[in-house]
């Protein structure tokens, strides 16, 4: 009689396979985390806070937080993780860093800000001296350039400012006494020839203030001119408090923050702040074909006045 062992053999081998082969764990699909887009922040509150100005995408700035509390929360969860550091930009180049210690989103009057610790060599923050912080990739070899004008430069700037106020209707007596919040020499294109960014004001009467923000450029030793200027007349009814003295600390005026070439074209853009009573306005200026234009503006609400 012929015995058939094939069925027994196959069964035995199959059993052995299941006994000796370890179970293969199914891998969970890896969730891809989107890389952080480069963001630009202002360093405020004597170097203790940062607040977003915009996010760079395709060489352009955009606001991913404005007027949307849910977007603000998402932004904070991504950009304000504790111990996250961002280079400080002062004079258009990297100068130290800020490190996030705590997000203020959701706290009273915290807006879209975060607490940070500051480490910088040249940036000494005050109420009117600010800087940027950003993870925008900078071109290597960038040199910081930011200083006060010389006495000779200030004389030329003051003459230009008086002329501009007069052109806009101020009297000769009103322009005798000029006041400024800040006036700063910078270098937007690294050619060693400074541009000047200034914020001036005059008080023609007790119930009127005139404000002037400008970018002044030089083409030669004696050719100083405005590449951009904006003049404003402010009266008590135009401000929330009704007290023009509130303007004298810089609130309501446009002030320099710093410079940053965020689009990589070799010319640093100018970032400014307009301090309002319930938040801050932010503006960005770009020079294109020799002309300065405002290319971006946004507003960050903090709390009611």
C-alpha positions in Angstrom: 0.0 0.0 0.0 1.3 3.4 -1.0 1.2 6.1 1.6 0.7 9.8 0.7 2.5 12.1 3.1 2.2 15.3 1.0 -0.8 16.7 2.9 0.8 16.0 6.3 4.1 17.6 5.2 2.4 20.8 3.8 0.3 21.2 6.9 3.3 20.8 9.1 5.3 23.4 7.2 2.5 25.9 7.2 2.1 25.5 11.0 5.8 25.9 11.5 5.8 29.1 9.4 3.1 30.7 11.6 4.8 29.5 14.8 8.3 30.7 13.9 7.6 33.9 11.8 7.0 37.0 14.0 4.0 39.1 13.3 4.7 42.0 11.1 3.5 45.3 12.7 1.6 47.5 10.4 3.3 50.9 10.1 1.2 54.0 10.6 1.5 56.5 7.8 3.9 59.3 8.8 2.1 62.6 9.1 4.0 65.2 7.3 4.5 68.5 9.2 4.5 71.5 7.0 7.7 73.5 7.3 7.4 76.9 8.9 7.1 79.7 6.4 9.6 82.6 7.1 7.9 85.1 9.4 8.8 88.7 10.3 8.2 90.0 13.9 8.7 93.3 15.6 10.7 93.3 18.9 8.7 95.5 21.3 8.3 96.4 24.9 12.0 97.1 25.5 13.0 93.8 24.0 10.6 91.7 26.0 7.9 90.9 23.3 7.6 89.9 19.7 4.5 90.4 17.6 4.0 89.2 14.0 4.1 91.6 11.0 3.7 89.1 8.3 4.7 85.7 6.8 6.7 85.5 3.6 5.4 83.3 0.7 6.6 83.6 -2.9 8.7 86.7 -2.0 5.6 88.6 -0.7 4.4 89.4 2.8 1.0 88.2 3.9 -0.9 88.4 7.1 -2.0 85.0 8.6 -3.4 86.3 11.8 -5.4 89.5 11.0 -9.0 89.6 12.3 -9.3 85.9 13.0 -8.8 84.6 16.5 -8.6 81.0 15.3 -5.8 81.9 12.9 -4.0 83.7 15.7 -4.1 80.5 17.9 -2.8 78.3 15.0 0.0 80.8 14.4 0.9 80.8 18.0 1.0 77.0 18.2 3.4 76.9 15.4 5.7 79.9 15.9 5.6 80.4 19.7 6.7 77.0 21.0 8.9 77.6 24.1 12.6 77.8 23.3 12.0 78.7 19.7 14.7 81.2 18.6 14.6 83.8 15.9 17.6 86.0 14.7 17.3 89.7 15.6 17.6 92.0 12.6 19.1 95.4 13.5 20.6 97.7 10.9 19.4 95.2 8.2 21.6 92.4 9.4 21.5 89.6 12.0 22.5 90.8 15.5 21.8 88.2 18.2 18.4 86.5 18.8 15.2 86.4 20.7 14.0 83.2 22.3 10.3 82.5 23.0 9.5 81.9 26.7 5.7 82.1 26.6 2.9 82.8 24.2 0.6 85.7 25.2 -2.2 84.6 22.9 -5.5 84.4 24.8 -4.3 86.5 27.7 -5.7 89.9 28.5 -4.2 92.5 26.0 -1.8 89.9 24.8 -2.9 90.1 21.2 -0.7 88.0 19.0 2.4 88.6 21.0 4.9 86.3 22.9 7.3 86.9 25.7 10.9 86.5 24.7 14.4 86.8 26.1 16.8 89.0 24.0 20.4 88.5 23.2 22.0 91.2 21.1 25.2 93.2 20.7 24.2 96.4 19.1 20.4 96.5 19.6 19.6 98.4 22.8 15.8 98.6 22.9 13.9 101.6 24.1 10.3 102.8 23.4 11.4 104.4 20.1 14.3 102.1 19.2 13.0 98.8 17.9 14.2 95.9 15.8 12.9 93.0 13.7 13.2 89.3 14.4 12.9 86.8 11.5 13.7 83.4 10.3 14.0 84.7 6.7 17.2 83.4 5.2 19.7 86.2 4.9 22.4 86.5 2.3 25.8 85.8 3.9 28.1 88.7 4.6 25.4 91.2 5.4 26.7 94.1 7.4 24.6 96.0 9.9 24.3 99.8 9.3 22.2 101.9 11.6 23.4 105.1 13.3 22.5 108.7 14.2 23.0 111.3 11.6 26.1 113.6 11.9 25.6 117.2 12.8 26.1 118.2 9.2 23.6 115.6 8.0 21.1 116.7 10.6 21.4 120.3 9.4 20.5 119.3 5.8 17.7 117.0 7.0 16.2 119.8 9.1 16.3 122.2 6.2 14.5 119.6 4.0 11.9 119.0 6.7 11.2 122.7 7.2 10.7 123.1 3.4 8.3 120.2 3.3 6.2 121.5 6.2 6.1 124.9 4.6 5.1 123.4 1.2 2.1 121.7 3.1 0.9 125.0 4.5 2.8 125.5 7.8 3.8 129.1 8.6 7.4 130.3 8.8 7.0 130.7 12.6 5.6 127.2 13.0 8.6 125.5 11.4 11.2 127.3 13.5 10.8 124.8 16.3 11.2 121.2 14.9 10.6 118.1 17.1 11.5 114.6 16.1 10.8 111.1 17.4 13.7 109.6 15.6 15.9 110.2 12.6 18.2 107.4 11.6 20.9 106.8 9.0 20.6 103.4 7.3 22.0 101.7 4.1 19.3 99.9 2.1 21.5 98.6 -0.7 25.0 98.2 0.8 26.6 101.0 -1.3 27.9 102.9 1.7 25.8 105.9 0.9 23.2 106.4 3.8 19.5 106.9 3.5 17.7 108.7 6.3 14.4 107.7 7.8 12.7 110.2 10.0 9.6 111.1 12.0 9.2 114.8 12.8 6.4 116.9 14.3 5.6 120.6 14.9 2.9 122.4 16.9 1.6 125.3 14.9 -1.1 126.0 17.6 -2.3 124.4 20.8 -5.0 122.5 18.9 -2.9 121.3 16.0 0.0 119.0 15.4 1.6 118.3 12.0 3.5 115.0 11.5 6.0 114.1 8.8 7.4 110.7 8.0 10.0 110.4 5.3 12.7 108.4 3.6 15.5 110.8 2.4 18.1 109.8 -0.2 21.3 111.3 -1.5 22.6 111.3 -5.1 25.6 113.6 -4.4 27.2 115.6 -1.7 24.6 118.4 -2.0 21.6 116.4 -3.3 19.5 115.3 -0.4 15.8 114.7 -1.4 12.8 112.8 -0.2 12.3 109.5 -1.8 9.1 109.2 0.1 7.2 111.5 2.5 3.8 111.6 4.2 2.5 114.7 5.9 -0.5 114.7 8.3 -2.5 117.3 10.2 -3.9 116.1 13.5 -6.4 117.8 15.7 -8.0 116.7 19.1 -11.0 115.2 17.4 -8.8 113.0 15.3 -7.4 110.9 18.2 -9.2 108.7 20.6 -8.0 110.4 23.8 -8.7 113.9 22.5 -5.4 115.0 24.0 -2.7 116.1 21.5 0.0 115.5 24.2 -0.5 111.8 23.6 1.2 112.3 20.2 4.4 113.6 21.8 5.5 110.2 22.9 5.3 108.8 19.4 1.8 107.3 19.6 -0.1 108.0 16.4 3.1 108.7 14.4 4.9 106.4 12.0 8.2 105.2 13.3 11.1 103.1 12.0 11.4 99.5 13.2 14.3 98.3 11.0 15.2 97.0 7.5 15.0 93.5 6.0 15.6 92.2 2.5 12.8 89.6 2.8 12.4 89.0 -1.0 16.1 88.5 -1.7 16.5 91.2 -4.4 19.5 92.8 -2.7 17.6 95.9 -1.5 16.4 96.0 2.1 12.8 96.9 2.7 11.8 99.4 5.4 9.5 98.3 8.2 7.6 100.9 10.3 5.1 101.0 13.0 2.1 103.3 13.7 1.3 102.9 17.4 -2.4 103.2 17.9 -4.5 103.2 21.1 -5.8 99.7 20.8 -3.0 98.0 18.8 -0.4 98.6 16.2 -0.3 99.4 12.5 2.6 98.0 10.5 3.8 99.2 7.1 6.5 98.1 4.7 8.2 100.2 1.9 10.0 98.9 -1.1 12.3 100.7 -3.6 11.5 99.7 -7.1 13.1 101.4 -10.1 14.3 104.2 -7.8 10.9 104.9 -6.3 9.8 104.1 -2.7 6.2 102.7 -2.4 4.2 101.2 0.4 3.8 97.6 -0.5 2.2 96.1 2.6 0.2 97.2 5.7 -1.5 95.3 8.5 -3.0 95.9 11.9 -2.6 93.9 15.2 -5.3 94.5 17.7 -4.4 94.1 21.3 -7.2 95.4 23.6 -9.7 98.2 23.9 -8.6 101.6 25.0 
